Structures are given as C-alpha cells and as structure tokens.
C-alpha cells in the first residue's frame, strides 16, 4: 500500500501495476518562461515519480478497487507541459519498499540522461498515492490518494510546505490536473465516487468551486483544454462517456456529454494542441487562425478515438485500431505548427504505437509500433518539444525514446528498478529495449 513519489529531471529532453514501478508522473521547468519561448528552452525538467511495490494481478474494469489507475503530465500548455509518465495502482506491498503513500522524491540532473535525488517530500497521505502533478511554474505539487484527499504543497527551493488538504471526495481520488494560470489557481480532481471537483484558490484559501456528478461510474481521467479555448475540462469515465465542462462565467459551467464514447469504459483523454498543422511554414495571412477543437481518448474497447467539435457538438472524427487489448493512455504531442500531427498510445497488450497524420484535415492516421514490451504499458508522455517520449509500465521501468533522422525510434535512457536510478543506454543497447 505504500509508495514513493519522486520528482526527477532528465536534462535537455524529458501506470502501472503488476510488477511495480518507479514511474515519473509530471514534468516541470524551474523557471517560468513565455509560451513563445518554451519550445526552445528545455533545460531543467522535474519529474514526479511513484515507486510501486510489486505483486498485483491484472486489473478489473477501470475505476474498480485494485486496478491501475490513470495519470498525467504537467499543467497543460505551460512550461510544465513537458514529458511525463505515471501510474495508478491498486494496493500491494513489498518488504523493504519505501514509505509509499508518503514520500515524494525530487530529483534533478545535468543536461545528460542521469538523475539524482535532491529532495524528499513527506505527503502524509494515509493510503496509496495515485497521481502527482506540478503546476505551470513548477512551484506547487498536487497529490491525490486512496485516502480520499487532495493535497497541495509549495516545493520551491527544495522545501515542502503543505498549502491545502482538500476533502470533498467520497472514494479514492485517481487524478488531478492544473488549469492554465491565466484563469487563476485552479485544480481539477476525479474519483471513484463518480465526481469531478474543481478547486480554486481565493485570497490564499482553497475551496470547492464546482462539483460535477453527471457520471454513473468512476471518473478515471481529467484533462484541461489548451487555454486558447477557454476553461474547458474533459472527463473520461468507466460508464463509457466523456463529459466536457466549460466555464461560462459567474460561477456557471456548461456540460456536454459524449455518451457511449467507449464501450465498457474510457481510460484516458488528451487534448490536441491549439496549433493549426502546417502553420509554421505557411505564410501568415494576418487573420486569426480558425482553431478546431480536438481531443483523443482511449478505452476498454481497444480503440483510440479522435473527437472534433462541429457546430457546437462533439463528433467522432477518427477511430484508430491497432491495439489488441485495453488502451491505457493516449498523449497528443505538442506542436509548433509543423504539418504532422502525432499521438502516442499504450495498452494492456504491452505495445506502444505512434500515430501520425500528415493530412491537414486529420483524416488519415498511420500507426508505427514504437516497441512491444513484455508487460502492460500504463502511461505515455511527450517532452515539451515532442521529440522525446516517456513510457512507463509493468516492467518496473520508465524508458525514454527518441526518433532518429531515419524515422526509427530508439530507447535512450531508462529508470532502473526500485530506487529510481536513471542511466543512459550504450548506443548498441538502445534498440534492445
């Protein structure tokens, strides 16, 4: 039941369960930078990881006790939105394991694939921690646990100050997500209790600002849309539906629901960047780009789906078929306006696929197998420049992958078992992972 959370850094680049893992959960840079500069300033990244004891069986349906739960990356759209990998797990134990529900390790590395621990944060959670997320600026850490609580810490300068202990859920809390700071200090959480709660800090005090109870089963994933679209939260549930919560002002939220988005249940949601594909190389017209809202989802029907908003309604745009078992996570890669759109997906089948689309209309997606792992893969997450993919799973490792100029993906680094040590792989071993 105990687990350790670590925050680590993988220099210029940078869910889980059955055998345990040291898994990074979110990534952040130490200094705030402008959105225009973030694509080129990627030097220090902090990753939050969870050590999982080994010895769990294959999970039940999403949201049921004892299953691996979902996780996420940094605050969407900010300097924190870099590579991340994480995991959710059911209770288990292992002799000699770190004090799990409590310890948060902060690790940092120079611009080389090496990592060292620089700080440990005792969260004092009373049960398994399922997710940990740094905010946009990398100064605050939010954690959630099976003890039904959400906690927020100030982690500047290697310290740990408990800012808030948020109580409102009636079951294990699976995931937390920070909104863009232009809307204030806002945090969303989702739980087995079927609720989504949106918390906001006002005058130094965190309070519940909205509670959504429109799902019939566990809510497994929450993800904020790019801030360009407004304050919009996507929520994926075990009831198979996806809800879109949009803030309309004066404390009011508009709800749209995609019923039966995934048969059996939805495990993950990830928004497309608010960038028009190909806009970087096309001559600017002086007119505001016509953004089309899109997001990807993964579910227990073995499918990755792409959803598109048309005339105020959400419609299924694409159905991507390649996995042979439940899709555990999807991650839409950040973009600076290149013509190609990219999505990573991972599955219970142990495979990670990279989906690419060179068609500006988004109608033609092609899968490429990144790797077939020997165990379930729980989470995938991109670096802020979208050239490094972090992968975590039941093999008790986090691996970092990079695409070569000839289009082949190679493993460039991995987190070793148990203690969260990270090493660079010799060139001859990179393709053996």
N, C-alpha and C positions, 0 to 999 in steps of 0.2 A: 504494500500500500504506500510505502514511502518512495519518494522520487526526488531527484535533484534537478534544479533548473540552472542552466548556465547561459551566460551571455558571452559570446566569443566573437572574435574578429578574424577575417581571412584576407586582410590586406587589399590589394587592388581589385579583387573580384568579390566573391562573396563578400507515420503517425503511428499507431505503431503498435507493437504489442507482443507478438507471440514469443519472441526471444528477448525482448527488452531492447533498449537503445539509448544512446546518448544523442539526442536529436535537437538541432537548432530550431527555435521557434520564430524568432523575428530578428530583423536586422536594422541597425540604425547607424547613422554617422554622428560623430561627436559634435560637430558644429552645424548650425542651421545654414543652409545656402538657398539661393533663389532657385525657383523651378527651372529657369533657363540655364542655370549653371550645373544643376545636379547631374546631368548626363555625363559631364566630363570630370567632375570632382568626386571620385570614388576612391578614397584612400583608406579611411578608417571605417570599418563596419563592425558593429557589435551584434552578436547573435545570442539569442536566448535559447538555451537547450534544456531538455529534461532527460534525466537518466531514468530508464525504466528497468525494474527488476525483470528477470526472465521467468517464463513458465506460464503462459496463458494459452488457452485453446482458441480456435477460430471464433470470431465474434458472432453474436446474434445480429438481428436486424439493427440498423442504425438507431442509436438512442436508447438501446436496451442496456441494462446494467451489465458490466463485464465486457463491453465491446470497446474497440479502439475508437477514439473519437477524433474529431477534426481539429485542424489547427490553422495557423495563418502566418502572414508576414507583418511588416511594419505598417504604420499608418499609411493609408492609400494616398498616393500622389505626392508624398513629401520626400525629403531626404531619407526618411526611414524606410521608404518603399524599395528596398533592395532585396537581395536573395534571402530566402528563409526556408527552413524546413522544420516541421514539428510533428507532434504526435499526440494522440489521445489514447489512453489505455484504461483497461479495467484493472481492478485491484489485483495485486500479486506481491510476492515478497521474495527476497533472496538474502541469504546470510551475507553479512558484510556490506550490503548496499548502503549508499549514503542516506541521510535522513531525508527521505523523499518528500513528502508534502511540504517541506520547509525550505530547503536550501536552494538559493539562486546563485549560480556562479557567474561572475563577469570575467570574460577572457578577452584578451586583445593580442594582436600580432603585428609585426612589421610588415612591409609590403612583400611578403613571401608566404607561401602556404604553411605557416607554423602558428600555433596558437598556445597561449599560456593563460593561466588563471590570474586575474588581478583583483578580484573581489568576490565575496560570497554574501548573498542576501538571505537572511532567515525570514521567510514569509510568515511563519507560524500558522500556516494552513493546517487544519486538523485531518485532512484526508488528501487523496491524490490530486495533484495539480494537473489540469487538462490543457491549459493554454497560458501563454505569457506573451505580452505584446508591448514593445516600446512605442512611445508616441512619436509624432512627426519630428521633434527635435532631439529625440534620444535622451531626454532628461527624466522621463517618467516611465515606470514599468507597471503594467496592469496584469494581474494574475487571476485565475479563476479555478475553482476546485469542486470536488465532490462534497465538500463541507457546506456547499450552497452559497458560498460567499465570493465576492469580487473585491480584490484589494488593489490599491494604487500606492506606489512607492516613489519617492523622489530619490533617484540614484545618481545624482550629479556628484562629480569628484570622488567616485568610488564609495559614496556613502549609501545609507539606506534609512529613509525616514518614511514611516507609514503616514500617508496623507489621508486615506479613506479606507474604511472597511464597510463595503456596501452589502446590505442584506435586503433581499426582496424576492429571491428565487426560492422555490419550494422543492428543488431537486438539484442534482449535480449540474454545475454550470460548465458547458462544453467549450465555449469560445467567447473571446472578447475582441472588439475592433474599435480603433480610434478613428474619429472623423477628422477631416482636414481642419487645422486650427483657425482658418478664416471664419468658421462658424462657432468658434469658442471651444472650450474644453469639453468635448462630448465623447462618451464611450458607450458602445452597444454591447450587450451580452445576451447569450441564448442558452437555453437549458432543457433538460429532460422534462421539466414541468410544463412544456409546451409554450412557454412565454419567451418573448423578446422584450428586454428592458433597455431603455435609452436613458443614460445618466448624464447629468450636466453639472458643471461646477459654476456656482454663482456666489460671488463675494467670498471665495475661499472654502465654500461648503458644497459637497457633492450631494445631489438629490436626484431622485427619480423624476424625469420629466415626461416620460411616456411609457406605457406598458401595452404591448400588443399580445392578444390572446386568441388570435384567429386560426391557429393550427390545432389539429386533432391529435398530434403526436409530438414526440421530441423534436425540437428545433436544433439542427446539427451544425449549421453554418450561417454566419452573417458576414457581409462584405459591403463596405461603403462604396458608392459610385465615385468616379472622378469628380472633384469639386466643381468642375466646369458645368456639370449638370444640375447642381443644386445639392441639397442634403437628401440623398436617396439611399436607402438601405435595402439590400437583397437578403432574403432569409430562406434557407432550404431546410425542409422538414422530412421526417420519416413518414408523414402522411402522403408523400409524393408531390406535394405542392410547393411552389415558390411564391413568396409574398414580396411585393415591392412597396416599401413605406417611404412616402415623400412628404417632406415638411412644407406646409403651405403658408406658414406664418401664424402669429398669435397663438402659438401652442397647439396648432392643429396639424394632424397628419392624414394624408390621403393614402388609402390602401388599395392596391391592385393585386389580384392573385391569379397565378397560373395554376389551375387545377390539373392534377394528374400529369405534372411535368415529367416525373419519372415513376415508373411502376415500382412498387414496394417502398421506395424512398429516395430522397435526394441527399447526397452526402457532402456536396461542395458547390460553391458558387464563386465566380471570379469575373470581374468587370473588364471589358476591353478598354484600352487607354483612349482618352478623348483627343485622338490624333487621327486625321484623315490619312489613310495609307497613300504613300507617294507624295505627300505634301512637301516633304523636304526638298525634293528635286524638281518639283513643278514651280513655275514662276508664280509668285503671289499676284492675285488679281485685285487686291485691295479690299475685297469683300470678306466678311466674316465666314469662316468655313461652316458648311452645313453638316454639323455633327449628327451622327446616327447612334443612338444608344444601343449598345450590345453587351451581352454578358454570356459566359459559358457556365454550364452546370454538368455535374457528374452524378450518376446514380446507381441504384441497385439493379437496373435493367441492363447493365454493362455498357451503357451509352454515354457519350459526351454530346451535349446538345448546345447549340448556339441560338440565343434568343435575340430578337430585334424588335424595337418599338416602331410601330407604324400607326399613324393617326391616333396616337394616344393609347394604343392597345399592344400588348406583347404577343408576338407570334413566333413559332418555331421556325428558324431560318435554315438550320442545317442539323442533320443527325449524323454524328461521326461514329462509325463502327469499326473497331479493331480489337478491343478487349474481349476476353472470354469469361470475365468474372466482374464483380462489382467494381465500379470506378470509385476510388477512394479520394482522389483530389484532382483538381484542374487548376491551372495557373496561366492566365493570359499574359504574355510577355509585354513589358513596357516598350514603347516605340517613340522614336524621334521624328517619324514621318517617312521612313523607308517604305518601299512598295509592298514588302512582305509582312503579313500578319502571322504571329506564331502563338501556339497554345501547347502547353505540356500537360500530359495526363498520366496518372499512375493507377494501378489496380491491384485487387486481390490476386490477380493472376501473375503477379511478380514482374510485369512488364511496364516500361515507361515509353510512351510514344511522344514524338514531337510532330505536331500538326502544323503545316504551313499553307498559306494561301497567298498567291501572287495576283489574284484577281481582285481588283478594287471593289467589285460588287460583293465579294465574300461568298461566292457560290461554289468555289472549287477548292476543297481542302485535301491535302495529301499527307498520309502518315509516314513517319520514319521511326523504326524501332531504335531507341537510344540504347537499351540494354534489357536483357532478360535476367532478373535477379532470382536467387534461389528461395526467396521468401516474399511475402506480401510487401508492397510498397505503399506507405501511408501518405507521404507528402512530397510535393514538388514545389520549388520556388525559384524565381528568377532573380539575378542580380539587377541592380537599377539600370545597368546598361544593356541588359538582356543577352549578354554573351557568356554568362556562367549560369548553370542550373544546379541547384542543390537538391539532392534526393535523399530521403530517409525512409527506413523501413524495418522490417522484422529481422534483417540480418545483423542488427545491432550496430549499424554504421550510418554515418552521413557521408555521402560522396559528392564531390563537386565535378561537374562535367563541362567541357568546353568544346565548341565546334571548330574544327580545323578549316583551313582555306579550301580543302578539297571536299568539304561537306561531311566529314566523318567526325563522330563525337568520341572524345577520349576522356577517361577519368583522370583528373589532375591532382586530386587530393582526397583523403578520406579521414573521418574521425574514427579512431580506434575504439574498441570495446571498453566499457567500464569507466575509464577516467576522463574521457573527453579529449584525449590527446589527438592532435591533428598532424598528419605528416604529408609531405609531398611525395608523389609516387615517382620512382625512376621511370625514365621515358619508355623503357622496354616493358614495364608492367602496366602502363596506362590502359592498354586495351584488353588486359586480362581480367579486369574487374567484372 
